[in-house]
Amino acid sequence: MRRLRRLLEEAVLRPPGEAVAAAREGRVYLVDEKLDLWLVEGRHGDYVVIRGLYCSCPWFQARLLPGEAEKPCYHLVAVELVARGLEGRPRRLDGVTRDAVLEALLDGFSRTLRKLRLREEDGSRVRGDAADVND
């Protein structure tokens, strides 16, 4: 865990472009403040992040956990940038949290999260009503 914290501190000083883009584009969602639980809308899927500790992405699982990587995944860095107020702002998932997290964990992709994003991009007001989002 100390190693990961050190790697994150170094990465925040010189963040990868993907992390900065995710933060600036609003693809970092704060799911639960008490648990420091986040969702990051990634390039190839959506990933659950526990700030400073865990990411559900394949990079974290295959390279970072065994100690083979010399840098953290960009999802962890994006969360740090947003949480520290260095880039972007945290987005909220009101009412659809459970669905979005479960989809990201089980499928690696959250249809609920993407539907919310599309509605926002279309100028629709997101009500946070899980039943409405899933129809």
Stockholm file with secondary structure:
# STOCKHOLM 1.0

chainA/1-135         MRRLRRLLEEAVLRPPGEAVAAAREGRVYLVDEKLDLWLVEGRHGDYVVIRGLYCSCPWFQARLLPGEAEKPCYHLVAVELVARGLEGRPRRLDGVTRDAVLEALLDGFSRTLRKLRLREEDGSRVRGDAADVND
#=GR chainA/1-135 SS CHHHHHHHHHHHHSCCHHHHHHHHTTCEEEEETTTTEEEEECSSSEEEEETTTEECSHHIIIIITTTCCSSCCHHHHHHHHHHTTSSSCCEECCSCHHHHHHHHHHHSSCHHHHHHHHHHHTTCCCCCCHHHHTC
#=GC SS_cons         CHHHHHHHHHHHHSCCHHHHHHHHTTCEEEEETTTTEEEEECSSSEEEEETTTEECSHHIIIIITTTCCSSCCHHHHHHHHHHTTSSSCCEECCSCHHHHHHHHHHHSSCHHHHHHHHHHHTTCCCCCCHHHHTC
//
